[in-house]
Amino acid sequence: MTVPKLSKLELKIMETLWARGECSIREIVEAFPEKKRPGYTTIQTTMYRLETKKVVRRVKKIANFHIFAAVVSRDAAQRRLIDELLALFGGRPRLVMMRLVESGNLTLEDVEEARKALKQLEGEDKPQ
């Protein structure tokens, strides 16, 4: 399944669903910090958009409210964002890495973790 493009608000809502599992709109609203909390109807409208995009689904109804669950995994959404980021850099991961280094957001520990992951992938690709 191809993950549709998600807005910042949609991603924040998805983070709540991924962390908590099934939630009502009210629970999602209350998951936002009080100072930056969108209105109930804003979250409701966004949830219906996510449902139209087939990113969330209604799993049950309790009294007058619906309970929603994520259909798309966090991993799939992250892959979509990484693909978009790479496209912004002309498909060149080295440029992304350089920007991360320049911004101070990439540590030697991060590089070592990446190196281990690459070695592991390399080992899986070798013919036996």
Secondary structure, DSSP 8 states (H G I E B T S, - for coil): -------HHHHHHHHHHHHHSSEEHHHHHHHS-GGG---HHHHHHHHHHHHHTTSEEEEEEETTEEEEEESS-HHHHHHHHHHHHHHHTTT-HHHHHHHHHHHT---HHHHHHHHHHHHHHHHHHS--
